[in-house]
Amino acid sequence: MFKYLKEYNMADMRQVIENGKRPPHASEQRLDGKLAVITGATSGVGLSAARRLSSYGADLLMINRNPDKSEALAAELREAGGKVEYITADFSELSQSARAASQLLSRPSLPDILINNAGIHMTRREITRE
């Protein structure tokens, strides 16, 4: 746990603590024409990020597991004026991860913003088919 502690300067650690006490800087910068890709956008942090980026004008490409939740969120954001697309993929399966990556790379432009948010919390080890 403390393997790298000796590499940190105590003054740097104090600065990290002080920075954590400061209010975050908020940006109101418009993102019109920028492509934002978000994985796991149908709940939690990903959902908040999708709503915020869409409200700032970013074009969204969501990569989610659940097609029903993806469609519901896409409809919500489109109704608010957002430009939204989604790809469904379960990242626990390598073939679906590869398919999603291939679809992303086949687009006319690469992402300007990438939020790798998809994940799950597991309490026991599970081995996938692949």
N, C-alpha and C positions, 0 to 999 in steps of 0.2 A: 504493500500500500504506500509506503513512504520511499519507494525506490528512487524517485526523482527529486525528492525534497531538497537534497544537497545542491541541486542545480539551480534552485530558485534563490534569488536575492531577497532577503527579508523586506527591504524597502519596496521591491516590486510587489510583494504580497500585500503590504500595507496599501499600496496604490490600488490594487485590485479591489480590496475591501472598500476603500473610499469611493472608487468609481461605482461600485454597486449601490451606494447610498444616494447617488445623484439621480435626478429624474431622467428618464430616457429622452433622447432627442427625437422629436416627431418631424416627419417630412410631409409636406403637402405637394410635393413635386408630381406633376402629371406624368402618366406613363402611356399616353396615347401612342399606338403603333408598336408598342413593345410586347413581345411574346413572353408570357410567364407560364412555366410548366410547374404544376404542383402535384405531387403524389400524395395520396391519402387526404384528399380535399373534402371529404364528405362529413367529417366530424372534427371536433377539437381545434387544435392549432391550424391544421390545414384548411378547415372551413373558415376560420377567421381570416386567414391569409387570402383565401380566394375572394371572399367578400370585399376585403380592403383593397386588394389589387384591382379588382374589377371596378370598384368605385373610383379609383384613380385613372381609369381608362385603359388598363392593360388588356390585351387579348389573352384569354386563358385557355390553356390546354390542361385538363385534369386527367390524371391517370389513377383510377380507382378500381377497387374490387367489385363493388356492388352497382350493377347497371341501373337499378331503380333509384337508389339514392343519387347517383350521378345525374340521371335525367331530371330528377326533382330539383337539384341544385342548379343545374344548367338552366332550367326553365325559370327559376327564381332570379338568377342573375341576368338572363336575357330580358325578362320583364322590366328589370331596372335599367335596361339599356346596354348591358354588357355583351361582348362578343365571346362566346364560350363554346368549346368543343371538349369531348372527352373520349378517352380510350379506356376500355375495361381490361384489367389484367390483375391476376393474383401473383404477387411477387414471390410467393413461396414455391411457385413452379417456374423453373428456369426457362421452359419453352415459352411461357406467357411473358416473362420478363424480356426475352429476346424479341418476341413479336412486338411488344410495346416500344422497345428501343428502335426496332426497324421502322415502325410507323413514324416515330418521332424524327428519325434521321432522313426519312423520305420527304419530309415537309420542305417547302420552298425556302424557309428560313429557320435557322437554329434559334434556340431560346436566348432571350436577353436576361431572363431571370429564371433560376431553377431552385425549387424548394423540394428537397428530398425529405418528405415528412412521413411517408407510409411506414408503419411498423405495428407490431403487436407486442403485448406483454404476455409471456408464457411462464407458468410456474413449473412446468416439467418439460423435459427434452422430447422433441417430436421429430422423427425422421421423415422427410417428404419422399414421395415416390421416386423423384429424380435423384 
